[in-house]
Amino acid sequence: MPIINISLTNKPDTALSADIAGEITEITARLLRKDPTITAVAVSYIDPQHWFAGGKSLAEHGTNTFWLDIKVVDGTNTKLELEAYLKAIFEAFGRLLGGVHEESYAFVHEVPAAAYGYGGKTQEFRFISGRQKAA
C-alpha cells in the first residue's frame, strides 16, 4: 500500500504520467513485493527553469531530473531489495525521460506500521487482524 510521489522536470504530459505510474508500480510490486492494486502514484511536473542542481537550472544543464518519494512499512524490505529498487528506479527514469541528470533522487521512507495505513486502518491493525484470523 505504498504512496509514491514523483516530481520531475518536464511539461505536464498525461501519457507520460500514465507510463511512469505503470512502470513504477510494476517495479515496486516486483522488487519490494507491494500489492499493485493498492499502490498510489502522484506525478507532479516542474518547469526545468525552476529546478536547480549545482547552482544551475536543469534548463541550463539541458537535461531532466526526478525526485521519487515512497513510503513503505518499516522492516518489510531488506537492504538488498532497497538497493535493487533504487537502481531499477534510476534505470526506468533514464528510459522514460530520455536520460536524467546525475542529481536525481529516490527516497524510500520506512515508517512504523502503527503510524501508516489506508482506509482508516493502520498497517499494524491489518497485521494483527490477519494473524488472529490465521490462528
Backbone as CSV, one residue per row, in Angstrom:
resi,resn,N_x,N_y,N_z,CA_x,CA_y,CA_z,C_x,C_y,C_z
1,MET,0.797,-1.189,0.000,0.000,0.000,0.000,0.839,1.252,0.000
2,PRO,1.882,1.228,-0.765,2.716,2.430,-0.749,2.045,3.611,-1.439
3,ILE,2.449,4.791,-0.994,2.128,6.020,-1.709,3.443,6.487,-2.313
4,ILE,3.414,6.781,-3.587,4.615,7.192,-4.307,4.356,8.574,-4.889
5,ASN,5.153,9.543,-4.466,5.090,10.897,-5.006,6.296,11.108,-5.902
6,ILE,6.019,11.579,-7.105,7.081,11.788,-8.080,7.006,13.220,-8.589
7,SER,8.131,13.907,-8.534,8.259,15.216,-9.162,9.306,15.076,-10.255
8,LEU,9.065,15.725,-11.383,10.025,15.649,-12.462,10.007,16.919,-13.286
9,THR,11.113,17.153,-13.973,11.193,18.316,-14.850,10.718,17.904,-16.231
10,ASN,9.661,18.562,-16.649,9.084,18.308,-17.964,7.807,19.124,-18.050
11,LYS,7.235,19.198,-19.237,5.917,19.801,-19.373,4.891,18.736,-18.994
12,PRO,3.782,19.130,-18.354,2.759,18.144,-17.994,2.339,17.319,-19.216
13,ASP,2.298,16.014,-19.031,2.037,15.090,-20.129,1.265,13.893,-19.576
14,THR,0.005,13.797,-19.926,-0.858,12.740,-19.418,-0.341,11.350,-19.771
15,ALA,0.106,11.180,-21.003,0.613,9.864,-21.423,1.879,9.497,-20.659
16,LEU,2.768,10.460,-20.471,3.994,10.198,-19.707,3.656,9.854,-18.261
17,SER,2.717,10.573,-17.669,2.301,10.266,-16.293,1.803,8.833,-16.185
18,ALA,0.980,8.406,-17.143,0.450,7.038,-17.130,1.582,6.021,-17.288
19,ASP,2.531,6.308,-18.180,3.671,5.402,-18.365,4.502,5.304,-17.089
20,ILE,4.747,6.450,-16.462,5.525,6.470,-15.215,4.799,5.689,-14.133
21,ALA,3.510,5.977,-13.943,2.738,5.284,-12.905,2.753,3.778,-13.132
22,GLY,2.568,3.343,-14.362,2.562,1.918,-14.666,3.890,1.255,-14.404
23,GLU,4.964,1.880,-14.897,6.285,1.265,-14.733,6.749,1.280,-13.283
24,ILE,6.529,2.370,-12.583,6.965,2.455,-11.193,6.150,1.507,-10.314
25,THR,4.862,1.383,-10.590,4.029,0.429,-9.849,4.522,-0.994,-10.071
26,GLU,4.876,-1.329,-11.305,5.365,-2.677,-11.618,6.693,-2.947,-10.911
27,ILE,7.610,-1.998,-10.950,8.910,-2.163,-10.283,8.710,-2.326,-8.780
28,THR,7.807,-1.537,-8.216,7.536,-1.594,-6.779,6.945,-2.948,-6.396
29,ALA,6.059,-3.480,-7.221,5.467,-4.792,-6.953,6.525,-5.898,-7.067
30,ARG,7.327,-5.817,-8.104,8.306,-6.876,-8.370,9.457,-6.872,-7.369
31,LEU,9.997,-5.713,-7.049,11.203,-5.667,-6.216,10.945,-5.458,-4.727
32,LEU,9.847,-4.774,-4.392,9.539,-4.554,-2.977,8.345,-5.380,-2.501
33,ARG,7.768,-6.163,-3.406,6.639,-7.048,-3.079,5.424,-6.271,-2.541
34,LYS,5.140,-5.122,-3.150,3.984,-4.315,-2.735,2.833,-4.576,-3.690
35,ASP,1.647,-4.718,-3.132,0.446,-5.026,-3.903,0.131,-3.875,-4.864
36,PRO,0.173,-4.137,-6.170,-0.075,-3.057,-7.132,-1.515,-2.535,-7.104
37,THR,-2.441,-3.336,-6.585,-3.841,-2.883,-6.569,-4.101,-1.823,-5.512
38,ILE,-3.167,-1.660,-4.571,-3.321,-0.611,-3.551,-2.085,0.288,-3.490
39,THR,-1.413,0.413,-4.637,-0.287,1.326,-4.766,-0.791,2.614,-5.404
40,ALA,-0.505,3.744,-4.766,-0.924,5.051,-5.280,0.298,5.805,-5.785
41,VAL,0.142,6.461,-6.940,1.224,7.233,-7.540,0.692,8.615,-7.907
42,ALA,1.396,9.659,-7.473,1.063,11.031,-7.851,2.270,11.611,-8.583
43,VAL,2.023,12.179,-9.768,3.096,12.736,-10.588,2.907,14.245,-10.692
44,SER,3.965,14.990,-10.376,3.953,16.454,-10.469,5.051,16.894,-11.424
45,TYR,4.759,17.928,-12.179,5.726,18.451,-13.143,6.242,19.814,-12.701
46,ILE,7.541,20.016,-12.887,8.188,21.279,-12.551,8.952,21.751,-13.785
47,ASP,8.778,23.007,-14.115,9.497,23.594,-15.236,10.999,23.481,-14.965
48,PRO,11.781,22.985,-15.931,13.223,22.820,-15.712,13.941,24.127,-15.344
49,GLN,13.333,25.266,-15.646,13.931,26.545,-15.267,13.819,26.790,-13.765
50,HIS,12.963,26.010,-13.085,12.726,26.196,-11.655,13.305,25.068,-10.799
51,TRP,14.111,24.210,-11.365,14.764,23.124,-10.635,16.265,23.295,-10.830
52,PHE,17.003,23.324,-9.749,18.428,23.626,-9.814,19.270,22.476,-9.276
53,ALA,20.381,22.253,-9.920,21.364,21.261,-9.480,22.738,21.889,-9.673
54,GLY,23.498,21.938,-8.619,24.825,22.535,-8.706,24.792,24.011,-9.063
55,GLY,23.704,24.696,-8.670,23.592,26.134,-8.909,23.104,26.518,-10.284
56,LYS,22.844,25.533,-11.148,22.339,25.810,-12.493,20.975,25.130,-12.667
57,SER,20.106,25.797,-13.410,18.793,25.192,-13.660,18.956,23.983,-14.572
58,LEU,17.996,23.099,-14.512,18.031,21.928,-15.394,17.886,22.357,-16.847
59,ALA,17.231,23.492,-17.085,17.159,24.029,-18.449,18.568,24.361,-18.943
60,GLU,19.383,24.948,-18.063,20.771,25.254,-18.421,21.576,23.976,-18.633
61,HIS,21.311,22.962,-17.812,22.005,21.677,-17.969,21.559,20.972,-19.250
62,GLY,20.353,21.274,-19.713,19.826,20.619,-20.914,19.430,19.179,-20.678
63,THR,18.982,18.886,-19.461,18.582,17.525,-19.117,17.379,17.570,-18.186
64,ASN,16.866,16.434,-17.841,15.745,16.329,-16.907,16.214,15.694,-15.613
65,THR,15.357,15.776,-14.618,15.641,15.147,-13.342,14.327,14.698,-12.717
66,PHE,14.438,13.938,-11.640,13.243,13.487,-10.918,13.543,13.368,-9.440
67,TRP,12.476,13.317,-8.667,12.518,13.053,-7.235,11.381,12.089,-6.969
68,LEU,11.697,10.892,-6.504,10.693,9.897,-6.147,10.753,9.692,-4.639
69,ASP,9.589,9.739,-4.024,9.462,9.596,-2.572,8.394,8.535,-2.322
70,ILE,8.798,7.415,-1.746,7.861,6.318,-1.490,7.850,6.010,-0.003
71,LYS,6.668,5.712,0.505,6.519,5.334,1.910,6.087,3.875,1.979
72,VAL,6.847,3.102,2.784,6.555,1.685,2.999,6.670,1.405,4.493
73,VAL,6.122,0.279,4.924,6.192,-0.092,6.332,7.601,-0.561,6.681
74,ASP,8.111,-0.048,7.783,9.442,-0.372,8.279,9.621,-1.877,8.438
75,GLY,10.752,-2.359,7.960,11.100,-3.762,8.159,10.507,-4.720,7.148
76,THR,9.806,-4.215,6.137,9.186,-5.124,5.169,10.092,-5.426,3.985
77,ASN,11.236,-4.730,3.907,12.178,-4.966,2.812,13.604,-5.010,3.338
78,THR,14.421,-5.809,2.657,15.832,-5.925,3.021,16.645,-4.816,2.361
79,LYS,17.875,-4.632,2.829,18.770,-3.650,2.218,19.039,-3.991,0.758
80,LEU,19.158,-5.275,0.446,19.410,-5.678,-0.937,18.207,-5.381,-1.827
81,GLU,16.997,-5.589,-1.298,15.796,-5.246,-2.072,15.730,-3.739,-2.328
82,LEU,16.032,-2.954,-1.317,16.007,-1.497,-1.475,17.067,-1.045,-2.477
83,GLU,18.245,-1.639,-2.416,19.305,-1.299,-3.366,18.868,-1.615,-4.802
84,ALA,18.299,-2.783,-5.017,17.826,-3.168,-6.350,16.707,-2.243,-6.825
85,TYR,15.846,-1.852,-5.898,14.738,-0.947,-6.220,15.270,0.407,-6.694
86,LEU,16.187,0.986,-5.940,16.729,2.298,-6.314,17.414,2.240,-7.673
87,LYS,18.150,1.183,-7.933,18.806,1.024,-9.233,17.770,0.942,-10.351
88,ALA,16.734,0.154,-10.150,15.697,-0.005,-11.170,14.940,1.307,-11.412
89,ILE,14.721,2.081,-10.354,14.034,3.369,-10.490,14.858,4.303,-11.378
90,PHE,16.155,4.415,-11.116,17.003,5.283,-11.922,17.032,4.824,-13.386
91,GLU,17.110,3.513,-13.602,17.115,2.997,-14.971,15.794,3.302,-15.670
92,ALA,14.683,3.156,-14.954,13.365,3.415,-15.543,13.231,4.879,-15.945
93,PHE,13.620,5.781,-15.070,13.516,7.198,-15.416,14.472,7.570,-16.541
94,GLY,15.605,6.907,-16.627,16.503,7.128,-17.761,15.813,6.812,-19.076
95,ARG,15.053,5.719,-19.097,14.303,5.350,-20.302,13.114,6.290,-20.526
96,LEU,12.359,6.535,-19.469,11.122,7.313,-19.599,11.364,8.774,-19.939
97,LEU,12.438,9.340,-19.429,12.720,10.760,-19.662,13.829,10.991,-20.680
98,GLY,14.412,9.917,-21.192,15.472,10.068,-22.173,16.798,10.477,-21.565
99,GLY,17.108,9.975,-20.416,18.341,10.328,-19.716,18.029,11.329,-18.625
100,VAL,18.688,11.187,-17.503,18.420,12.079,-16.375,19.734,12.604,-15.798
101,HIS,19.645,13.761,-15.194,20.790,14.365,-14.523,21.215,13.446,-13.374
102,GLU,22.503,13.368,-13.119,23.010,12.506,-12.042,22.391,12.866,-10.696
103,GLU,22.109,14.146,-10.486,21.492,14.581,-9.234,19.979,14.441,-9.310
104,SER,19.545,13.217,-9.530,18.145,12.827,-9.468,18.028,11.897,-8.271
105,TYR,16.892,11.938,-7.593,16.827,11.272,-6.295,15.622,10.354,-6.145
106,ALA,15.818,9.305,-5.363,14.742,8.425,-4.918,14.951,8.201,-3.427
107,PHE,13.866,8.251,-2.684,13.949,8.129,-1.231,12.863,7.179,-0.756
108,VAL,13.260,6.120,-0.077,12.319,5.156,0.490,12.193,5.470,1.981
109,HIS,11.022,5.944,2.367,10.729,6.184,3.784,10.201,4.886,4.367
110,GLU,10.860,4.371,5.377,10.343,3.213,6.095,9.695,3.749,7.363
111,VAL,8.379,3.614,7.432,7.619,4.214,8.534,7.018,3.130,9.427
112,PRO,6.802,3.434,10.703,6.225,2.447,11.625,4.822,2.018,11.170
113,ALA,4.527,0.740,11.305,3.231,0.200,10.896,2.072,0.823,11.666
114,ALA,2.321,1.248,12.896,1.266,1.861,13.710,0.981,3.299,13.282
115,ALA,1.837,3.872,12.439,1.681,5.266,12.028,1.339,5.401,10.546
116,TYR,0.946,4.309,9.907,0.768,4.317,8.457,-0.371,3.388,8.087
117,GLY,-1.216,3.817,7.183,-2.312,2.955,6.771,-3.153,3.581,5.694
118,TYR,-4.264,2.940,5.410,-5.230,3.442,4.426,-6.600,2.941,4.818
119,GLY,-7.614,3.606,4.311,-8.986,3.200,4.626,-9.316,3.325,6.102
120,GLY,-8.591,4.168,6.827,-8.856,4.371,8.243,-8.290,3.313,9.170
121,LYS,-7.471,2.402,8.628,-6.870,1.351,9.449,-5.362,1.358,9.259
122,THR,-4.634,1.210,10.367,-3.175,1.168,10.278,-2.717,-0.186,9.747
123,GLN,-1.498,-0.210,9.277,-0.924,-1.476,8.835,-0.705,-2.414,10.020
124,GLU,-0.434,-1.848,11.185,-0.289,-2.655,12.398,-1.606,-3.384,12.690
125,PHE,-2.722,-2.660,12.594,-4.038,-3.261,12.809,-4.280,-4.382,11.799
126,ARG,-3.943,-4.122,10.538,-4.140,-5.144,9.499,-3.288,-6.383,9.779
127,PHE,-2.058,-6.197,10.228,-1.182,-7.318,10.538,-1.756,-8.149,11.677
128,ILE,-2.132,-7.484,12.756,-2.661,-8.204,13.928,-3.960,-8.915,13.568
129,SER,-4.846,-8.241,12.846,-6.112,-8.864,12.441,-5.869,-10.094,11.580
130,GLY,-4.906,-10.002,10.674,-4.571,-11.130,9.812,-4.028,-12.314,10.605
131,ARG,-3.203,-12.037,11.599,-2.651,-13.097,12.434,-3.742,-13.761,13.270
132,GLN,-4.669,-12.967,13.776,-5.764,-13.521,14.592,-6.663,-14.421,13.746
133,LYS,-6.924,-14.009,12.507,-7.758,-14.814,11.610,-7.070,-16.118,11.261
134,ALA,-5.726,-16.087,11.151,-4.967,-17.286,10.798,-4.896,-18.288,11.942
135,ALA,-5.050,-17.804,13.167,-4.895,-18.669,14.334,-6.090,-19.561,14.580
